Every structure is written in structure tokens, then in C-alpha cells.
């Protein structure tokens, strides 16, 4: 195939809408709008849209930049809010560490985070110094005080942030924009899938009588994996041995006078609950394991948390398939979204994988003259990313000190953890600098797709330190940093940020 596609017209068919399908269509159209490429998206009108509140990582900001859409346009259309990070409540029972906030990295952290790294090193040596991460990050202050991460014009440091949004509305918004950009949208159900003699996909037989042929297919059909798993028989690798959760129940509740600028993750008896603020409501959900509780009891537990036991507000029950396919790009098919795999929503990585997959595919496919040559490297890199992120999610459960139910005891005692995770925890407990640990081992031998500061926030936020601490005088090197000065610095920086609700109502 010609590398610039100028002499050959090509057709790409995306099966499935939702955020995965329409993000794929949006990015492909933005990248190849001047190429000889037709993009068709097929989705069944019979498949309903759940539209739960969903969170993102800061990477989503670059997605909208690539497709040329401003926050002022998409955020109001999707009831979106800003996200400074995530507060984890109840994951640790260690005194003083019942909750912690995980921030997104920002340039301003250079003035305060070194004190956190320094103190955590001495705390791991058994010296009594304050090393709770919340004290050292501006984003934690902004979240605590319900502030937007968008600073006043005179504040010279941009702040890293993600978003909360209605996932159903986001899919509808991107569908409208994609169709306007030239994507062909067909609403029909797939009755059959045809193949070429060599095993490649050839066409989709639709219930409207149309036989839709294509050169390349993108499978965004959800957990069913209609193309990649069902018709191409790519094996699926379950993560059940160390990520127990396989179900969720969701309930919407009203917003308060203020709007949080953070996600809140709170442990319950058999899993954890999310609290995701939207402009019109709060999205709540309970992610749990069906091996330890059932749907009715899980719903009751969530209603009790929300004080909605006697309310007739609807609850929706969802099943999750946690794991990944062996190959995300196989033959002339790319799996994106739930069809390729899913690591439970604890760190809001679902859309991260969607974006990473489609961006990586675009970057590999075109330079290789639109051939399958990069498949092996592409799949290896993506599988490593899945495994690295799984390690970080597993660490939340394995290191938790909550032990009041069989579920939490099984998680904290689970021997099924990777050698990489063992090395990271051992390095932390040995008092090593994690920045040096990752650099010394190299990406291939110790892959982690979370930066060292994220691991330090998790481990320190859980209070994974020696139980017995030694008191030392203020002249000891352990007290190098003036923490009151850091408190004052962060508080004064916070004066440059507006109330979250006020900013959403007046600036978007």
C-alpha cells in the first residue's frame, strides 16, 4: 500500500460506538482527513447507553487538543467537571493514614515535593517525620478546598488535571462531531462476519441488508469482543487471580452546594465505592467481587452509604471482564476499549487505554506504509502497559491493611503478585530512592507505567513505614525542610484559584 494513501482508497470500519468507538473515529479522522481514507462506524441502536459518571487522567486533555475542541465546548455538553486527583478513604487502617490524596504531577510540585521524598526516606529509616503526601502537593489543597485547577492569569504554573464527565453524553458529543467531520455513521446490527481465505476479516453483514466491506476493522464492541475474540479467536487473559472485582452497581445522587474537584474512592465490605462529581449530579458506584457478596446486598450497602435505602432512585448493575486480549492488533483488526481488555476503574485508566491504543496504532500504522509490520512491537508495548498498570492497581489491594472481611483479608494475603511489584515494594522498604530504582533497572527489566512519585504517594499514603519510630531533635538532618513554610507556600498559591463550581458556571 502506498505510504501516503494517495493512489489507493482505503476503508476503515469501526464496530461499536460509545466513547471507545467515537474516540477512535475522532482521532483517525483528525489524523487522516487529508488522506484517501473512508471511516465508517457501525453501532446497534438496540444497545443502550449507560452514561455513568466517569473520570479521566490528564491525558484526555491532549485528546481534545488533537481533534481541535475546546473545554468550553465539550465540558458543558457532557456535564463535565475538573479533577485534581483522587482521594482514597479507608484503604489503610494505619493510624494517621486512613485516607490520602493522589495528585497529578505539576511544575509547581518542584517547590514542595522534594520535601515529601526526603521525609519519606527518613520515615522509612524509622525517624519520626511528617511524610503524609497530602501536605506536600498543591493539588491536594485545591481538592480539599473545592477549587478548580485553572489558575488566575498571573499565576505562571500550569496545573495537571483530568476530568469527570457523563460517559454517555461524551459518546454522543463525539458522534456528532465525527459525523460533521466526515465519518459515515450506520445504525444497524451485525448478523454475521465474513472472512477472506487467508483469515483476515472481509465484511460485516448487517440487518439492514447491507454487506459492509472494509480493508481494516476496529473492534469497539465491548466485553463481547465480537471481532477480535469471537471471530478471530484471539485468547483472553483474565486477571481474576489478583484483581477480584467483577461487578458494579451504580446509583446517581444529587449534588451539594459545592462541587468536588476530585474523585473519592471509599472502601466498603467487599470492594470500593466511587464518588464522581458532575455539574448536574453525583455519580456513585460500588465495585465488588461476586465471590464475596451478591448484587442485592451490594446495592443495599451502596444505598446505606448514600442514605438512599428508602429512595426509589434507580440502581444499575454491571458486569466486568477484567483482563486483556493476547494481541490487541491481529491481522486486519484492532481492538480498542473493553474489547481489548479492562482493568477495573480504580485509577480511571479505561479511556487512557483507548487513547493510548489508537494513538499508538496511528503512529505505527502510517510510517509502516499501512502494513501489519509493526504488530508484534505494538502488541508487546501495549501488553507491557497493561501489566504495569495492573501492578499499580493490585498494589492498592495487596498493601491494604483493612482486614475486617474475608474479601479484604484475601486481598492482603494474595500471593499472586508480579516480580516487578515485589521489587518495587522491597526497594521502598529498603529505603531506596525509587527514582534511582526505576532508572537503574531500566524500562524493560522493571516496567512501570506509573512514575515513581505515584508509587511514593501510594506507599506513603498507606503509611507503609516501620511501626516503631525514633524521635530526633530539630537540628537532625531528618528535619531539613521547614514544613510550616511549605504549608504557607501552598496556601498562598491556592489564593490564585477560584471555587470549582464558580469557575464552571462563569468560565465555561
Buried (B, 14 or more C-beta within 10 A) or exposed (E): EEEEBEEEEBBBBBBBBBBBBBBBBBBBBBBBEEBBBBBBBBBBEEEEEEBBBBBBBBBBBEBBEBBEBEBEBBBEBBBBBBBBBBBBBBBBBEEEBBBBBBBBBBEBBEBBBEBBBBBBBBBBBEBBBBBBBBBBBBBBBBBBBBBBBBBEEEBEBEBBBBBBBBBBBBBBBBBEBBBEBEBBBBEBBBEEBEEEEEEBBBBBBBEEEEEBEBBBBBBBBBBBBBBBBBBBEBEBEEBBEBBBBBBBBBBBBEBEEEBBBBBBBBBBBBBBBBBBBBBEBBBBBBBBBBBBBEBEEBBBBBBEBBEBEEEEEEBBEBEBBBBBBBBBBBBBBBBBBBBBBBBBBBBBBBBBBBBBBBBBBBEBBBEBEBEBEBBEEBBEBBBBBBBBBBBBBBBBBBBBBBEEBEBBEBBBEBEEBBEBBEBBBEBBEEBBBBEEBBEEBEEEEBBBBBEBBBBBBBBBBBBBBEEEBEEBEEEEEBBEBEBEEBBEBBEEBBEBBBBBBBBBEEEB
